Amino acid sequence: MRGYIFLILTTLFVTLTGCENDDKTDPSVVGELDKQFILEAADDALFQVNAGQVVASRTTQDSIQKYGEEMTTDHTQAGKELQTLAAARKVQLPTTLSDERQQQLDSLSMQTGLGLDTLYLNQMVAVQGRVIRMMEIEGTSGKDTELKQWASNRLPIVRQFEERAKALRDSLRWRPGGPATRRSGDPAV
C-alpha cells in the first residue's frame, strides 16, 4: 500500500513539475508570480494614465503638464501591451482601479496648485519605484519568457520616468514660494 501511495505522489509531482515547465512554451499557462505581475503592472499603468490626465488638465506648470501627458500616452500603450499579454495567458484584467489606487487618485483629484503638483510628483516617484522593483523581480524570477522580456524592455523607460519625476519634484522645492523657501512658522501662501 505504501508503495502505491509513493507511486501516486511521484506521478503527481512529475505531472506538476511538467506543468510548471510548460510556462515557458504555453503562454496560456501562467504561474502565480507572472499572473500577479500582470495584474499589478496593469493596475499601476491604469493609475498612471488617470493621474496623468488629472495633472495635465489642472496643473499650472508646463513641465508637469507635459510629464502628465507623456505618462498618459506611454502608459496607455503599456496597458494595451499588457492586455495582449494577459489575453494570451487567459488572465482577466480589471477595468477599474484597485481600491488603493482609486484612493490615491481621489486624493490627487481634490488638490489644486502646488498641492496638486507636489502630491502628483510624490505619487509618481513612489509608483515608479514600485514598478521598477516589480519589473526587476519579474525579470529575474518570472517563468514566462515573454513577460520577462517585456519587463526588461520597459525597465529603462520606467527608470527615466522616475528620474524625471524626482527632478520635477526637486524643482518645486526650490522655486520662489515653494515649500523649501518658507521658514517653519511662516504661513503657507
ABEGO torsion letter per residue (X at the ends): XAAAAAAAAAAAAAAAAAAAAAAAABAABBBAAAAAAAAAAAAAAAAAAAAAAAAAAABABAAAAAAAAAAAAAAAAAAAAAAAAAAAAGBBBBABBBAAAAAAAAAAAABBEAAAAAAAAAAAAAAAAAAAAAAAAAAAABABAAAAAAAAAAAAAAAAAAAAAAAAAAAAAABBGBAAABBBGBBBX
